[in-house]
């Protein structure tokens, strides 16, 4: 019995290959889009260096960004939700812009292919209508002959499909070989004999229909069958082209979202500040200025530079709504190593948090919702920056002079060296701003494209940054 089994398998395999054929080119898995690596070895220095604060205690030094290399890989339909701030360069941005251009070109091509498919479908529909009318124009006898011929063909097609689905010509042999006893064998043999007879009857009916039909009826039936097949093929092409447009649209949307995020994370020209972080500084300054506090954006930027290198501390990633992940956490405030002893109500040592390094109890009082999402998140650059601006303005409403700024910085962290360092950075940014090197705020905040809800970060690491407020 081994030989018939082997032969049946060979026949079935050959039939499947004959019916199915090679996979079409469009069925291949789409290639993964890989963005070139973006490497940053250090944070760009400001246009001039601040005075040395070597005499300052270790607790007042800013956190340095770890050099890293980041490669972003994302297949279409897999959007990137955040990017590492200290790994985004102008070259990275240019690569993403090129990908957006390529995705747009692919979508344009998909739309062109869809238009061609729809035009071909219209031609096929007109041809089918014409052949259907041709059939209707036959006399009664010829029309009945053509309809009978088409019905016989349809019966053959149904039997052919059923035979293929059930396993092809080898199926009867395989089923008979699985018989458990003679009665089971006889039952199965009877079933397949009936199937074979039905096939023979269908073939005979088709032969009679052709023999009894006129040439005109056969021609009309053949032409109608061909038109129906062309219309079915055109319909399939339209569906395929529509799916390609959907895929290309998804890919373009993903690349455009990545471009928006990359544009937010890239360093602003003539500064060392990421574009979205600068936007947060500028909008926080506008908010407090509207409340009567004369604090410029560069006055806030000095604090952000020293506290977290403008959000780059611990290789933080920037999200489209201004969130920085993972959670930036300062050293424990144990009262040792130059830190102040601060404990929470449970006796645990407190840590400063976020890009502006707020102690939890201070954030509970001064926390703000800078990006309008209804959440006061210490790890959101807009929230933290506005909270810091409000804190500084509590010292003085006139923060235009160096003396008043220094006093405000001292209130942020009770260290003269810290206040001197922050002021030095602030003055550098002031000079750049006065020279027209820093762009004005965009008409709309950069977080407007972000989701309306956010998820609080769950990961955390330890920072060497000193918590101050």
NORWOCOR-V602956 format. One record per backbone hydrogen bond with DSSP energy under -1.0 kcal/mol. CO is the residue of the C=O (numbers start at 1). NH is the residue of the N-H. If there is no record, write none. Layout:
co->CO nh->NH
co->CO nh->NH
This chain:
co->1 nh->5
co->2 nh->6
co->3 nh->7
co->4 nh->8
co->5 nh->9
co->6 nh->10
co->7 nh->11
co->8 nh->12
co->9 nh->13
co->10 nh->14
co->11 nh->15
co->12 nh->16
co->13 nh->17
co->14 nh->18
co->15 nh->19
co->16 nh->20
co->17 nh->21
co->24 nh->27
co->25 nh->28
co->33 nh->74
co->38 nh->70
co->40 nh->68
co->53 nh->56
co->57 nh->60
co->58 nh->61
co->68 nh->40
co->70 nh->38
co->72 nh->35
co->75 nh->78
co->83 nh->318
co->84 nh->87
co->85 nh->88
co->89 nh->93
co->90 nh->94
co->91 nh->95
co->92 nh->96
co->93 nh->97
co->94 nh->98
co->95 nh->99
co->96 nh->100
co->97 nh->101
co->98 nh->102
co->99 nh->103
co->100 nh->104
co->101 nh->105
co->102 nh->106
co->103 nh->107
co->104 nh->108
co->105 nh->109
co->106 nh->110
co->107 nh->111
co->108 nh->112
co->109 nh->113
co->110 nh->114
co->111 nh->115
co->112 nh->116
co->113 nh->117
co->114 nh->118
co->115 nh->119
co->116 nh->120
co->117 nh->121
co->118 nh->122
co->119 nh->123
co->120 nh->124
co->121 nh->125
co->122 nh->126
co->123 nh->127
co->124 nh->128
co->125 nh->129
co->126 nh->130
co->127 nh->131
co->128 nh->132
co->129 nh->133
co->130 nh->134
co->131 nh->135
co->132 nh->136
co->133 nh->137
co->135 nh->138
co->139 nh->143
co->140 nh->144
co->141 nh->145
co->142 nh->146
co->143 nh->147
co->144 nh->148
co->145 nh->149
co->146 nh->150
co->147 nh->151
co->148 nh->152
co->149 nh->153
co->150 nh->154
co->151 nh->155
co->152 nh->156
co->153 nh->157
co->154 nh->158
co->155 nh->159
co->156 nh->160
co->157 nh->161
co->158 nh->162
co->159 nh->163
co->160 nh->164
co->161 nh->165
co->162 nh->166
co->163 nh->168
co->164 nh->167
co->168 nh->171
co->170 nh->174
co->171 nh->175
co->172 nh->176
co->173 nh->177
co->176 nh->179
co->181 nh->185
co->182 nh->186
co->183 nh->187
co->184 nh->188
co->185 nh->189
co->186 nh->190
co->187 nh->191
co->188 nh->192
co->189 nh->193
co->190 nh->194
co->191 nh->195
co->192 nh->196
co->193 nh->197
co->194 nh->198
co->195 nh->199
co->196 nh->200
co->197 nh->201
co->198 nh->202
co->199 nh->203
co->200 nh->204
co->201 nh->205
co->202 nh->206
co->203 nh->207
co->204 nh->208
co->205 nh->209
co->206 nh->210
co->207 nh->211
co->208 nh->212
co->214 nh->218
co->215 nh->219
co->216 nh->220
co->217 nh->221
co->218 nh->222
co->219 nh->223
co->220 nh->224
co->221 nh->225
co->222 nh->226
co->223 nh->227
co->224 nh->228
co->225 nh->229
co->226 nh->230
co->227 nh->231
co->228 nh->232
co->229 nh->233
co->230 nh->234
co->231 nh->235
co->232 nh->236
co->233 nh->237
co->234 nh->238
co->235 nh->239
co->236 nh->240
co->237 nh->241
co->238 nh->242
co->239 nh->243
co->240 nh->244
co->241 nh->245
co->242 nh->246
co->243 nh->247
co->244 nh->248
co->245 nh->249
co->246 nh->250
co->247 nh->251
co->248 nh->252
co->249 nh->253
co->250 nh->254
co->251 nh->255
co->252 nh->256
co->253 nh->257
co->254 nh->258
co->255 nh->259
co->256 nh->260
co->257 nh->261
co->258 nh->262
co->259 nh->263
co->260 nh->264
co->261 nh->265
co->262 nh->266
co->264 nh->276
co->266 nh->275
co->268 nh->271
co->273 nh->268
co->274 nh->278
co->275 nh->279
co->276 nh->280
co->277 nh->281
co->278 nh->282
co->279 nh->283
co->280 nh->284
co->281 nh->285
co->282 nh->286
co->283 nh->287
co->284 nh->288
co->285 nh->289
co->286 nh->290
co->288 nh->293
co->289 nh->292
co->293 nh->295
co->294 nh->399
co->297 nh->301
co->298 nh->302
co->300 nh->304
co->301 nh->305
co->302 nh->306
co->303 nh->307
co->304 nh->308
co->304 nh->310
co->305 nh->309
co->308 nh->313
co->312 nh->315
co->313 nh->316
co->316 nh->85
co->317 nh->325
co->318 nh->83
co->319 nh->322
co->322 nh->381
co->323 nh->319
co->325 nh->317
co->327 nh->461
co->328 nh->354
co->329 nh->463
co->332 nh->334
co->333 nh->342
co->336 nh->339
co->342 nh->350
co->344 nh->347
co->348 nh->344
co->350 nh->333
co->352 nh->330
co->353 nh->358
co->354 nh->357
co->357 nh->468
co->358 nh->353
co->359 nh->363
co->360 nh->364
co->362 nh->366
co->363 nh->367
co->377 nh->380
co->379 nh->324
co->380 nh->384
co->381 nh->385
co->382 nh->386
co->383 nh->387
co->384 nh->388
co->385 nh->389
co->386 nh->390
co->387 nh->391
co->388 nh->392
co->389 nh->393
co->392 nh->395
co->397 nh->294
co->401 nh->405
co->402 nh->406
co->403 nh->407
co->404 nh->408
co->405 nh->409
co->406 nh->410
co->407 nh->411
co->408 nh->412
co->409 nh->413
co->413 nh->415
co->415 nh->419
co->416 nh->420
co->417 nh->421
co->418 nh->422
co->419 nh->423
co->420 nh->424
co->421 nh->425
co->422 nh->426
co->423 nh->427
co->424 nh->428
co->425 nh->429
co->426 nh->430
co->427 nh->431
co->428 nh->432
co->429 nh->433
co->430 nh->434
co->431 nh->435
co->432 nh->437
co->433 nh->436
co->445 nh->448
co->447 nh->450
co->459 nh->327
co->465 nh->331
